[in-house]
Amino acid sequence: MINELSIEDYLRGLGEVPSSWPLEAIKAQIVAARCYALTHLGSTALYDVDDTTRYQVYRGVDAETASQNAAVDQTSGQVLLSGGHVIIAFFSASDGGHTANVSDVFGGSLASYPYLRGVLDPYDVVAPRHTWYTGVYSYATLERIYFSAADVATYGHLRGLDLRDRDASSRLNTVGLVGTRGMKRIGVVTFMHGFNRSSLTGRDVLWNEMFGTTPASHWPYW
C-alpha cells in the first residue's frame, strides 16, 4: 500500500524526535526533515520514501502531537539552501563529537556538496550513546576471531592493533591487525562484523559510534 499525502502532512506524522523536546529543537528537525523529503522525491519508480530508518521514520496520523504540528505550522515551507538548491539534510541521533565528510560516508564530493563537510559537535557530549565501552580482551581471544590458521602462518600471532588509518573526522578507515611476522589490514565494517558474529557478542557489541572521535577506553589497544 502506498500512502499519498502532502509534504507538510507527511512531516506531521514523522517519529524522528520525541514530542517532549523544546519546540525550537523540533522545528529545526522539521526543517531538516522537509529538506530530506524534498530531495528524495522520485527515489524509486513506485514511491518517494518508505516509513523506516532507511529514509525517515513515518508513523502516520495516529502519531501526530500538538508540539510537532506546531513545529510544522511555524516552519511551513522553510528549507535550507546551498547554491540555490535544497540541501540533502542528513541527520543522526549521535555523531560521537564530529560529523564526517560526505566523501567518507556516501562517496560524494565536497565540491558538489560543500555543506556536507565534517565539523566538531561539542553538543553531542550530552547524548546517551556519545561514548561506548566494551570489556577487555586478550590478543589471543581477538586472534581467534580475526586470524585463520592461514593468517597465523602468514602474519604470526596477533600482538597489537594499528589504528592510525583515520579520516578527517578521526574515524577509523581500516584496522591493522599486527602479527609477530606482519600486519593484516581489514575494513572497519569487516572488523565490527567479525566481533559481532563471534561468541563474544553476548557480552558486548561494537557499533559504528565505537569508531568516532571519543574512544572506548576499556579496549586495550586505544
N, CA, C and O of each residue as an XYZ file, in Angstrom:
888
protein
N       0.844     -1.189      0.000
C       0.000      0.000      0.000
C       0.884      1.244      0.000
O       1.854      1.330      0.753
N       0.540      2.191     -0.841
C       1.280      3.447     -0.933
C       0.387      4.588     -0.457
O      -0.715      4.783     -0.970
N       0.869      5.333      0.519
C       0.130      6.462      1.082
C       0.569      7.743      0.381
O       1.747      8.097      0.419
N      -0.367      8.435     -0.257
C      -0.051      9.692     -0.933
C      -0.568     10.851     -0.089
O      -1.749     10.897      0.256
N       0.330     11.799      0.245
C      -0.066     12.951      1.040
C       0.927     14.079      0.791
O       1.993     13.871      0.211
N       0.561     15.266      1.235
C       1.415     16.430      1.015
C       2.641     16.361      1.919
O       2.652     15.649      2.924
N       3.668     17.110      1.545
C       4.889     17.142      2.351
C       4.575     17.587      3.776
O       5.062     16.985      4.733
N       3.770     18.631      3.927
C       3.508     19.160      5.267
C       2.751     18.149      6.132
O       3.041     18.018      7.321
N       1.800     17.447      5.557
C       1.087     16.424      6.322
C       1.997     15.243      6.651
O       1.896     14.642      7.721
N       2.874     14.927      5.725
C       3.851     13.864      5.966
C       4.724     14.197      7.173
O       4.991     13.333      8.009
N       5.166     15.445      7.263
C       6.038     15.859      8.368
C       5.343     15.741      9.720
O       5.995     15.490     10.733
N       4.038     15.919      9.740
C       3.293     15.843     11.000
C       3.351     14.434     11.593
O       3.295     14.270     12.812
N       3.462     13.434     10.746
C       3.442     12.060     11.219
C       4.803     11.423     11.407
O       4.889     10.227     11.686
N       5.885     12.206     11.259
C       7.219     11.642     11.452
C       7.457     11.287     12.914
O       6.910     11.927     13.813
N       8.265     10.277     13.143
C       8.594      9.861     14.500
C      10.085      9.913     14.765
O      10.642      8.999     15.373
N      10.733     10.974     14.315
C      12.186     11.054     14.439
C      12.665     11.623     15.772
O      13.762     11.283     16.215
N      11.880     12.475     16.419
C      12.306     13.055     17.701
C      11.139     13.016     18.688
O       9.984     13.008     18.263
N      11.410     12.991     19.979
C      10.337     12.975     20.978
C       9.544     14.280     20.971
O      10.107     15.356     20.773
N       8.248     14.176     21.186
C       7.403     15.373     21.238
C       7.679     16.196     22.481
O       7.232     17.339     22.580
N       8.414     15.626     23.438
C       8.739     16.345     24.678
C       9.911     17.300     24.516
O      10.205     18.078     25.424
N      10.593     17.251     23.358
C      11.709     18.162     23.135
C      11.211     19.606     23.073
O      10.040     19.841     22.775
N      12.095     20.586     23.355
C      11.713     22.005     23.201
C      11.245     22.273     21.777
O      11.756     21.687     20.822
N      10.274     23.158     21.648
C       9.679     23.433     20.338
C      10.718     23.851     19.310
O      10.648     23.423     18.158
N      11.687     24.684     19.704
C      12.690     25.145     18.740
C      13.533     23.983     18.205
O      13.941     23.993     17.044
N      13.788     22.996     19.041
C      14.541     21.818     18.586
C      13.717     21.012     17.591
O      14.243     20.530     16.588
N      12.432     20.867     17.868
C      11.556     20.131     16.948
C      11.436     20.880     15.631
O      11.398     20.257     14.570
N      11.377     22.194     15.679
C      11.301     22.990     14.459
C      12.557     22.789     13.600
O      12.464     22.662     12.379
N      13.711     22.762     14.235
C      14.957     22.537     13.491
C      14.932     21.164     12.816
O      15.358     21.013     11.671
N      14.429     20.174     13.542
C      14.330     18.832     12.976
C      13.348     18.800     11.808
O      13.605     18.137     10.803
N      12.248     19.496     11.927
C      11.241     19.512     10.864
C      11.810     20.148      9.591
O      11.551     19.667      8.488
N      12.577     21.217      9.743
C      13.185     21.854      8.568
C      14.141     20.869      7.887
O      14.148     20.757      6.661
N      14.941     20.162      8.676
C      15.851     19.169      8.104
C      15.074     18.051      7.425
O      15.437     17.606      6.336
N      13.996     17.595      8.078
C      13.185     16.509      7.514
C      12.481     16.941      6.234
O      12.321     16.142      5.311
N      12.064     18.191      6.175
C      11.420     18.709      4.962
C      12.418     18.691      3.802
O      12.087     18.287      2.687
N      13.649     19.138      4.086
C      14.686     19.124      3.057
C      14.970     17.696      2.597
O      15.103     17.432      1.403
N      15.059     16.789      3.555
C      15.361     15.399      3.215
C      14.265     14.811      2.336
O      14.549     14.132      1.349
N      13.009     15.074      2.697
C      11.887     14.544      1.920
C      11.879     15.107      0.499
O      11.692     14.369     -0.468
N      12.082     16.406      0.383
C      12.042     17.048     -0.936
C      13.157     16.546     -1.847
O      12.956     16.395     -3.052
N      14.330     16.286     -1.275
C      15.449     15.838     -2.102
C      15.381     14.345     -2.402
O      16.235     13.816     -3.113
N      14.366     13.659     -1.862
C      14.206     12.234     -2.158
C      12.922     11.935     -2.928
O      12.507     10.781     -3.029
N      12.299     12.975     -3.466
C      11.137     12.749     -4.322
C      11.572     11.959     -5.553
O      12.580     12.280     -6.183
N      10.804     10.921     -5.889
C      11.156     10.105     -7.037
C      12.301      9.143     -6.781
O      12.967      8.706     -7.719
N      12.535      8.808     -5.514
C      13.644      7.915     -5.175
C      13.504      6.548     -5.842
O      14.502      5.940     -6.228
N      12.267      6.063     -5.977
C      12.026      4.786     -6.646
C      10.926      4.975     -7.679
O      10.309      6.037     -7.755
N      10.688      3.953     -8.463
C       9.666      4.027     -9.504
C       8.257      4.005     -8.907
O       7.305      4.444     -9.552
N       8.120      3.495     -7.679
C       6.799      3.349     -7.070
C       6.488      4.402     -6.022
O       5.342      4.835     -5.900
N       7.494      4.818     -5.264
C       7.242      5.738     -4.158
C       8.472      6.606     -3.922
O       9.551      6.341     -4.451
N       8.286      7.644     -3.120
C       9.386      8.570     -2.835
C      10.243      8.107     -1.658
O      11.465      8.021     -1.773
N       9.603      7.810     -0.531
C      10.303      7.334      0.660
C       9.455      6.254      1.324
O       8.239      6.214      1.139
N      10.101      5.375      2.101
C       9.304      4.443      2.896
C       9.205      4.974      4.326
O       9.635      6.095      4.598
N       8.647      4.189      5.236
C       8.381      4.698      6.586
C       9.380      4.208      7.623
O       9.099      4.251      8.821
N      10.559      3.736      7.173
C      11.550      3.180      8.078
C      12.788      4.071      8.164
O      12.857      5.120      7.523
N      13.759      3.640      8.960
C      15.004      4.388      9.099
C      15.827      4.372      7.808
O      16.838      5.067      7.710
N      15.405      3.594      6.830
C      16.080      3.632      5.522
C      15.942      5.026      4.910
O      16.818      5.483      4.176
N      14.842      5.686      5.219
C      14.633      7.075      4.813
C      14.376      7.897      6.083
O      15.320      8.343      6.736
N      13.099      8.098      6.431
C      12.711      8.747      7.672
C      11.563      7.953      8.279
O      10.705      7.439      7.561
N      11.552      7.856      9.603
C      10.515      7.065     10.269
C       9.195      7.822     10.244
O       9.080      8.911     10.806
N       8.189      7.227      9.577
C       6.861      7.835      9.488
C       5.868      6.937     10.208
O       5.748      5.756      9.882
N       5.154      7.489     11.189
C       4.236      6.689     11.997
C       2.769      7.021     11.749
O       1.886      6.425     12.365
N       2.507      7.954     10.861
C       1.129      8.214     10.476
C       0.387      9.208     11.346
O       0.930      9.758     12.305
N      -0.870      9.422     10.987
C      -1.682     10.435     11.655
C      -1.890     10.110     13.125
O      -2.038     11.024     13.937
N      -1.905      8.844     13.487
C      -2.121      8.468     14.890
C      -0.960      8.889     15.781
O      -1.110      8.954     17.001
N       0.184      9.172     15.192
C       1.366      9.546     15.969
C       1.546     11.063     16.058
O       2.495     11.536     16.683
N       0.647     11.826     15.439
C       0.789     13.283     15.469
C       0.635     13.814     16.893
O      -0.157     13.302     17.685
N       1.417     14.856     17.195
C       1.345     15.503     18.502
C       1.176     16.999     18.315
O       1.467     17.538     17.247
N       0.709     17.658     19.347
C       0.486     19.106     19.270
C       1.788     19.856     19.029
O       1.824     20.818     18.262
N       2.858     19.414     19.685
C       4.130     20.114     19.538
C       4.712     19.949     18.140
O       5.256     20.903     17.582
N       4.606     18.756     17.568
C       5.144     18.559     16.223
C       4.284     19.279     15.186
O       4.818     19.858     14.240
N       2.985     19.253     15.349
C       2.117     20.003     14.431
C       2.425     21.491     14.480
O       2.418     22.169     13.452
N       2.700     22.004     15.696
C       3.054     23.422     15.833
C       4.370     23.706     15.123
O       4.523     24.748     14.486
N       5.325     22.777     15.234
C       6.620     22.962     14.574
C       6.462     22.981     13.061
O       7.119     23.763     12.374
N       5.589     22.119     12.539
C       5.332     22.095     11.094
C       4.676     23.397     10.659
O       5.080     23.991      9.660
N       3.677     23.841     11.396
C       2.953     25.068     11.033
C       3.872     26.292     11.089
O       3.810     27.161     10.220
N       4.720     26.354     12.112
C       5.566     27.539     12.301
C       6.777     27.575     11.379
O       7.456     28.598     11.296
N       7.059     26.477     10.686
C       8.159     26.461      9.712
C       7.639     26.158      8.308
O       8.406     25.750      7.435
N       6.361     26.352      8.095
C       5.727     25.965      6.836
C       6.524     26.429      5.614
O       6.766     27.623      5.436
N       6.927     25.471      4.777
C       7.636     25.792      3.540
C       9.097     26.151      3.715
O       9.776     26.401      2.719
N       9.611     26.189      4.930
C      11.001     26.593      5.142
C      11.964     25.450      4.807
O      11.753     24.304      5.205
N      13.016     25.785      4.072
C      14.047     24.815      3.705
C      15.409     25.482      3.826
O      15.505     26.703      3.953
N      16.445     24.682      3.785
C      17.820     25.168      3.769
C      18.353     25.038      2.348
O      18.165     24.010      1.697
N      19.019     26.084      1.874
C      19.520     26.111      0.502
C      21.036     26.207      0.460
O      21.661     26.779      1.352
N      21.614     25.641     -0.584
C      23.035     25.789     -0.878
C      23.168     25.919     -2.382
O      22.786     25.010     -3.119
N      23.705     27.038     -2.845
C      23.818     27.269     -4.279
C      22.472     27.341     -4.962
O      22.358     27.024     -6.146
N      21.449     27.753     -4.231
C      20.116     27.866     -4.805
C      19.334     26.563     -4.832
O      18.234     26.518     -5.383
N      19.876     25.513     -4.253
C      19.210     24.217     -4.246
C      18.940     23.763     -2.811
O      19.709     24.072     -1.901
N      17.853     23.033     -2.619
C      17.546     22.471     -1.313
C      18.627     21.449     -0.955
O      18.984     20.600     -1.772
N      19.138     21.540      0.265
C      20.215     20.637      0.660
C      19.675     19.242      0.996
O      18.507     19.080      1.348
N      20.547     18.251      0.878
C      20.234     16.913      1.380
C      20.601     16.921      2.859
O      21.775     16.820      3.213
N      19.609     17.040      3.708
C      19.856     17.254      5.140
C      19.913     15.928      5.891
O      18.906     15.470      6.432
N      21.087     15.317      5.921
C      21.254     14.095      6.696
C      21.263     14.437      8.181
O      21.706     15.515      8.578
N      20.771     13.513      8.994
C      20.806     13.723     10.436
C      20.917     12.375     11.131
O      20.598     11.336     10.553
N      21.373     12.405     12.378
C      21.534     11.161     13.134
C      21.336     11.441     14.618
O      21.341     12.593     15.051
N      21.162     10.373     15.388
C      20.932     10.530     16.822
C      22.191     10.983     17.537
O      22.113     11.732     18.510
N      23.349     10.542     17.071
C      24.612     10.896     17.711
C      25.721     10.796     16.686
O      25.666      9.961     15.784
N      26.738     11.650     16.822
C      27.845     11.618     15.865
C      29.192     11.418     16.536
O      30.230     11.541     15.886
N      29.191     11.110     17.835
C      30.441     10.861     18.528
C      31.294     12.094     18.750
O      32.442     11.981     19.181
N      30.753     13.274     18.462
C      31.503     14.513     18.673
C      32.056     15.157     17.417
O      32.658     16.229     17.482
N      31.856     14.508     16.260
C      32.367     15.067     14.999
C      31.600     14.433     13.853
O      31.545     13.207     13.760
N      31.007     15.232     12.979
C      30.363     14.677     11.797
C      31.429     14.342     10.757
O      32.588     14.727     10.909
N      31.044     13.629      9.708
C      32.005     13.157      8.712
C      31.808     13.863      7.379
O      30.714     14.339      7.075
N      32.866     13.929      6.588
C      32.760     14.445      5.232
C      31.912     13.502      4.386
O      31.947     12.287      4.578
N      31.156     14.062      3.454
C      30.299     13.246      2.596
C      31.102     12.193      1.850
O      30.627     11.077      1.643
N      32.314     12.543      1.448
C      33.137     11.609      0.682
C      33.539     10.387      1.493
O      33.818      9.332      0.923
N      33.573     10.516      2.815
C      33.969      9.403      3.674
C      32.810      8.477      4.001
O      33.020      7.395      4.550
N      31.582      8.888      3.671
C      30.407      8.084      4.023
C      29.637      7.648      2.782
O      29.370      6.461      2.596
N      29.284      8.607      1.937
C      28.422      8.314      0.799
C      29.149      8.343     -0.539
O      28.580      7.966     -1.564
N      30.390      8.783     -0.536
C      31.163      8.770     -1.765
C      31.029     10.020     -2.621
O      31.702     10.129     -3.646
N      30.175     10.971     -2.230
C      30.065     12.221     -2.969
C      31.266     13.111     -2.712
O      32.104     12.807     -1.862
N      31.348     14.205     -3.443
C      32.491     15.106     -3.291
C      32.085     16.373     -2.556
O      30.935     16.806     -2.633
N      33.032     16.962     -1.846
C      32.771     18.222     -1.159
C      32.553     19.354     -2.158
O      31.927     20.362     -1.831
N      33.069     19.190     -3.375
C      32.833     20.198     -4.404
C      31.349     20.246     -4.767
O      30.797     21.321     -5.003
N      30.708     19.077     -4.809
C      29.284     19.008     -5.130
C      28.402     19.295     -3.921
O      27.319     19.865     -4.052
N      28.877     18.893     -2.737
C      28.103     19.059     -1.505
C      28.966     19.757     -0.456
O      29.357     19.134      0.531
N      29.265     21.036     -0.653
C      30.167     21.739      0.278
C      29.617     21.843      1.694
O      30.382     22.041      2.638
N      28.314     21.714      1.855
C      27.705     21.814      3.184
C      27.787     20.503      3.960
O      27.442     20.467      5.141
N      28.236     19.429      3.319
C      28.369     18.131      3.988
C      29.824     17.885      4.370
O      30.389     16.827      4.091
N      30.408     18.879      5.011
C      31.787     18.806      5.498
C      31.768     18.489      6.989
O      30.983     19.067      7.740
N      32.620     17.583      7.410
C      32.665     17.200      8.815
C      33.073     18.363      9.701
O      34.010     19.098      9.389
N      32.367     18.521     10.802
C      32.672     19.590     11.757
C      32.580     19.045     13.176
O      31.919     18.037     13.425
N      33.248     19.718     14.098
C      33.164     19.354     15.500
C      31.745     19.587     16.017
O      31.076     20.540     15.617
N      31.296     18.710     16.907
C      29.976     18.843     17.512
C      30.104     18.670     19.027
O      29.887     17.575     19.546
N      30.457     19.748     19.738
C      30.645     19.636     21.189
C      29.359     19.325     21.936
O      29.404     18.855     23.073
N      28.208     19.580     21.312
C      26.925     19.366     21.988
C      26.554     17.883     22.064
O      25.689     17.498     22.850
N      27.202     17.060     21.253
C      26.877     15.636     21.250
C      27.249     14.948     22.560
O      26.810     13.828     22.822
N      28.052     15.614     23.377
C      28.506     15.005     24.630
C      27.340     14.654     25.552
O      27.484     13.794     26.421
N      26.187     15.304     25.378
C      25.037     15.012     26.240
C      24.239     13.814     25.736
O      23.338     13.343     26.432
N      24.549     13.311     24.544
C      23.820     12.170     24.003
C      24.106     10.921     24.839
O      25.252     10.689     25.224
N      23.086     10.121     25.122
C      23.277      8.930     25.958
C      24.312      7.958     25.410
O      24.965      7.254     26.180
N      24.471      7.909     24.088
C      25.398      6.954     23.485
C      26.597      7.638     22.850
O      27.165      7.141     21.877
N      26.979      8.786     23.409
C      28.138      9.519     22.895
C      29.417      8.691     23.055
O      30.251      8.666     22.151
N      29.574      8.026     24.178
C      30.764      7.239     24.476
C      30.367      5.791     24.698
O      29.388      5.499     25.385
N      31.143      4.883     24.107
C      30.853      3.452     24.218
C      31.984      2.740     24.921
O      33.138      3.162     24.854
N      31.648      1.663     25.595
C      32.637      0.859     26.296
C      32.424     -0.623     25.976
O      31.309     -1.056     25.689
N      33.486     -1.367     26.031
C      33.385     -2.822     25.895
C      34.208     -3.448     27.018
O      34.815     -2.743     27.825
N      34.219     -4.752     27.058
C      35.088     -5.430     28.001
C      36.530     -5.370     27.529
O      36.819     -4.813     26.469
N      37.431     -5.939     28.306
C      38.845     -6.009     27.955
C      39.138     -7.428     27.475
O      38.798     -8.397     28.153
N      39.769     -7.552     26.303
C      40.025     -8.861     25.723
C      41.511     -9.023     25.428
O      42.193     -8.070     25.052
N      41.986    -10.219     25.602
C      43.388    -10.510     25.298
C      43.564    -10.604     23.790
O      42.600    -10.813     23.053
N      44.807    -10.449     23.338
C      45.067    -10.585     21.913
C      44.840    -12.023     21.455
O      44.487    -12.263     20.301
N      45.040    -12.968     22.355
C      44.785    -14.371     21.996
C      43.315    -14.581     21.687
O      42.971    -15.330     20.772
N      42.433    -13.917     22.455
C      40.993    -14.021     22.201
C      40.638    -13.373     20.874
O      39.877    -13.940     20.090
N      41.182    -12.187     20.613
C      40.893    -11.489     19.360
C      41.478    -12.233     18.166
O      40.915    -12.206     17.071
N      42.609    -12.896     18.382
C      43.226    -13.658     17.287
C      42.291    -14.748     16.786
O      42.223    -15.005     15.584
N      41.572    -15.388     17.695
C      40.657    -16.455     17.298
C      39.522    -15.930     16.428
O      38.928    -16.685     15.658
N      39.219    -14.640     16.545
C      38.151    -14.025     15.749
C      38.663    -13.595     14.374
O      37.990    -13.799     13.364
N      39.851    -13.003     14.344
C      40.299    -12.322     13.129
C      41.378    -13.056     12.335
O      41.625    -12.714     11.179
N      42.030    -14.068     12.939
C      43.078    -14.780     12.225
C      42.655    -16.230     11.989
O      42.282    -16.944     12.921
N      42.721    -16.642     10.742
C      42.547    -18.053     10.420
C      43.894    -18.744     10.604
O      44.898    -18.091     10.889
N      43.913    -20.053     10.443
C      45.176    -20.777     10.527
C      46.155    -20.282      9.466
O      47.360    -20.186      9.701
N      45.605    -19.972      8.293
C      46.459    -19.453      7.222
C      47.022    -18.082      7.582
O      48.168    -17.773      7.255
N      46.210    -17.253      8.261
C      46.680    -15.934      8.691
C      47.820    -16.073      9.694
O      48.815    -15.352      9.617
N      47.670    -16.999     10.630
C      48.722    -17.203     11.627
C      50.013    -17.631     10.931
O      51.102    -17.192     11.300
N      49.882    -18.488      9.927
C      51.058    -18.932      9.184
C      51.723    -17.772      8.455
O      52.944    -17.738      8.304
N      50.895    -16.811      7.999
C      51.426    -15.680      7.234
C      51.887    -14.535      8.121
O      52.981    -14.000      7.936
N      51.043    -14.153      9.099
C      51.305    -12.954      9.899
C      51.835    -13.243     11.303
O      52.269    -12.324     11.999
N      51.805    -14.493     11.720
C      52.206    -14.816     13.077
C      51.045    -14.617     14.034
O      49.898    -14.489     13.605
N      51.334    -14.589     15.326
C      50.291    -14.419     16.339
C      50.001    -12.933     16.565
O      50.905    -12.098     16.536
N      48.731    -12.626     16.788
C      48.311    -11.233     16.990
C      48.962    -10.664     18.246
O      48.910    -11.264     19.319
N      49.571     -9.501     18.089
C      50.216     -8.858     19.235
C      49.850     -7.379     19.368
O      50.333     -6.707     20.279
N      49.004     -6.865     18.473
C      48.628     -5.459     18.569
C      47.706     -5.045     17.447
O      47.435     -5.816     16.527
N      47.225     -3.814     17.534
C      46.354     -3.250     16.508
C      46.896     -1.886     16.086
O      47.310     -1.085     16.924
N      46.890     -1.637     14.798
C      47.317     -0.350     14.250
C      46.057      0.446     13.910
O      45.314      0.077     13.000
N      45.819      1.533     14.638
C      44.601      2.330     14.461
C      44.915      3.719     13.910
O      44.213      4.680     14.225
N      45.946      3.834     13.105
C      46.351      5.144     12.595
C      45.632      5.569     11.330
O      45.643      6.754     10.997
N      45.010      4.648     10.615
C      44.346      4.984      9.352
C      42.969      5.567      9.642
O      42.005      4.822      9.820
N      42.870      6.896      9.689
C      41.631      7.584     10.060
C      41.284      8.649      9.028
O      42.152      9.150      8.312
N      39.981      8.989      8.965
C      39.559     10.044      8.046
C      39.644     11.399      8.744
O      40.170     11.505      9.852
N      39.121     12.433      8.086
C      39.236     13.794      8.616
C      38.495     13.998      9.933
O      38.816     14.919     10.684
N      37.511     13.151     10.222
C      36.763     13.266     11.468
C      37.337     12.372     12.558
O      36.743     12.239     13.628
N      38.486     11.760     12.296
C      39.204     10.865     13.212
C      38.544      9.506     13.344
O      38.875      8.752     14.259
N      37.607      9.168     12.444
C      37.037      7.831     12.433
C      37.977      6.879     11.691
O      38.677      7.266     10.756
N      37.968      5.641     12.134
C      38.839      4.654     11.505
C      38.374      4.320     10.094
O      37.182      4.143      9.846
N      39.326      4.235      9.177
C      39.053      3.709      7.840
C      39.281      2.206      7.820
O      38.458      1.447      7.309
N      40.403      1.789      8.379
C      40.758      0.381      8.437
C      41.383      0.081      9.797
O      41.780      0.987     10.529
N      41.460     -1.196     10.115
C      42.118     -1.659     11.338
C      43.273     -2.561     10.930
O      43.089     -3.507     10.165
N      44.461     -2.266     11.439
C      45.617     -3.099     11.154
C      45.794     -4.132     12.260
O      45.978     -3.777     13.424
N      45.739     -5.405     11.897
C      45.937     -6.499     12.851
C      47.418     -6.871     12.806
O      47.879     -7.506     11.857
N      48.149     -6.473     13.832
C      49.600     -6.595     13.838
C      50.009     -7.959     14.398
O      49.764     -8.262     15.566
N      50.627     -8.764     13.560
C      51.118    -10.067     13.975
C      52.607    -10.036     14.232
O      53.266     -9.032     13.963
N      53.136    -11.115     14.744
C      54.561    -11.176     15.032
C      55.405    -11.216     13.767
O      56.613    -10.986     13.824
N      54.779    -11.510     12.609
C      55.531    -11.568     11.354
C      54.982    -10.640     10.276
O      55.465    -10.659      9.144
N      53.996     -9.841     10.605
C      53.438     -8.940      9.604
C      52.083     -8.413     10.033
O      51.590     -8.743     11.112
N      51.486     -7.596      9.188
C      50.219     -6.958      9.536
C      49.152     -7.238      8.485
O      49.398     -7.106      7.286
N      47.982     -7.621      8.937
C      46.816     -7.810      8.085
C      45.895     -6.613      8.299
O      45.541     -6.314      9.440
N      45.495     -5.918      7.226
C      44.636     -4.738      7.367
C      43.251     -5.064      6.808
O      43.116     -5.588      5.703
N      42.214     -4.738      7.612
C      40.836     -5.016      7.209
C      39.986     -3.756      7.386
O      40.349     -2.858      8.146
N      38.868     -3.698      6.691
C      37.963     -2.569      6.809
C      37.249     -2.559      8.152
O      37.147     -3.591      8.816
N      36.758     -1.396      8.550
C      36.089     -1.251      9.841
C      34.821     -2.108      9.899
O      34.541     -2.730     10.924
N      34.055     -2.142      8.806
C      32.825     -2.943      8.804
C      33.163     -4.414      8.997
O      32.481     -5.110      9.750
N      34.198     -4.892      8.332
C      34.633     -6.278      8.496
C      35.071     -6.539      9.935
O      34.782     -7.594     10.499
N      35.773     -5.566     10.524
C      36.225     -5.702     11.903
C      35.036     -5.807     12.852
O      35.023     -6.667     13.732
N      34.037     -4.942     12.682
C      32.857     -4.963     13.551
C      32.057     -6.240     13.372
O      31.640     -6.866     14.347
N      31.842     -6.628     12.104
C      31.049     -7.830     11.849
C      31.726     -9.072     12.413
O      31.058     -9.974     12.917
N      33.040     -9.116     12.328
C      33.755    -10.250     12.882
C      33.528    -10.387     14.374
O      33.308    -11.489     14.876
N      33.579     -9.275     15.080
C      33.344     -9.297     16.529
C      31.897     -9.632     16.832
O      31.617    -10.480     17.679
N      30.973     -8.971     16.143
C      29.548     -9.143     16.444
C      29.045    -10.552     16.147
O      28.061    -10.996     16.739
N      29.707    -11.253     15.241
C      29.299    -12.614     14.897
C      30.035    -13.666     15.724
O      29.822    -14.865     15.544
N      30.890    -13.217     16.618
C      31.668    -14.149     17.431
C      30.913    -14.514     18.701
O      29.818    -14.012     18.956
N      31.514    -15.393     19.491
C      30.902    -15.813     20.753
C      30.925    -14.708     21.796
O      30.285    -14.836     22.839
N      31.653    -13.621     21.535
C      31.722    -12.516     22.487
C      30.509    -11.605     22.402
O      30.302    -10.771     23.283
N      29.706    -11.751     21.361
C      28.596    -10.838     21.116
C      27.601    -10.807     22.271
O      26.965     -9.779     22.504
N      27.457    -11.899     22.988
C      26.511    -11.921     24.094
C      26.850    -10.943     25.184
O      25.979    -10.548     25.959
N      28.130    -10.535     25.259
C      28.543     -9.610     26.316
C      28.690     -8.187     25.810
O      28.301     -7.246     26.501
N      29.232     -8.015     24.644
C      29.490     -6.685     24.101
C      29.273     -6.687     22.603
O      29.554     -7.678     21.929
N      28.777     -5.587     22.084
C      28.574     -5.447     20.650
C      29.201     -4.135     20.203
O      28.979     -3.098     20.829
N      29.971     -4.168     19.140
C      30.580     -2.960     18.598
C      29.619     -2.299     17.620
O      28.961     -2.973     16.828
N      29.546     -0.994     17.682
C      28.706     -0.233     16.761
C      29.569      0.824     16.083
O      30.720      1.039     16.463
N      29.008      1.471     15.089
C      29.767      2.493     14.360
C      30.283      3.589     15.280
O      31.384      4.101     15.072
N      29.493      3.962     16.310
C      29.914      5.035     17.191
C      31.198      4.701     17.933
O      31.896      5.593     18.416
N      31.510      3.395     18.022
C      32.743      2.994     18.685
C      33.957      3.581     17.993
O      35.011      3.738     18.610
N      33.819      3.904     16.719
C      34.966      4.331     15.949
C      34.909      5.824     15.636
O      35.431      6.269     14.613
N      34.283      6.586     16.508
C      34.234      8.030     16.355
C      35.417      8.683     17.048
O      36.451      8.050     17.260
N      35.258      9.962     17.402
C      36.369     10.702     17.979
C      36.545     10.395     19.456
O      37.613     10.653     20.010
N      35.519      9.848     20.111
C      35.632      9.505     21.517
C      35.930      8.019     21.639
O      35.068      7.199     21.323
N      37.125      7.648     22.086
C      37.486      6.237     22.115
C      36.797      5.479     23.239
O      36.413      6.061     24.254
N      36.648      4.195     23.048
C      36.134      3.323     24.099
C      37.318      2.909     24.959
O      38.071      2.006     24.593
N      37.482      3.565     26.098
C      38.734      3.466     26.844
C      38.975      2.102     27.462
O      40.089      1.828     27.909
N      37.964      1.229     27.505
C      38.176     -0.079     28.095
C      38.832     -1.065     27.129
O      39.241     -2.157     27.524
N      38.927     -0.668     25.859
C      39.621     -1.554     24.920
C      41.109     -1.418     25.162
O      41.586     -0.310     25.410
N      41.868     -2.518     25.098
C      43.290     -2.468     25.463
C      44.177     -1.786     24.446
O      45.345     -1.524     24.734
N      43.660     -1.488     23.264
C      44.560     -1.002     22.215
C      44.244      0.403     21.754
O      44.696      0.813     20.684
N      43.479      1.155     22.532
C      43.217      2.541     22.109
C      44.408      3.414     22.516
O      44.407      4.618     22.260
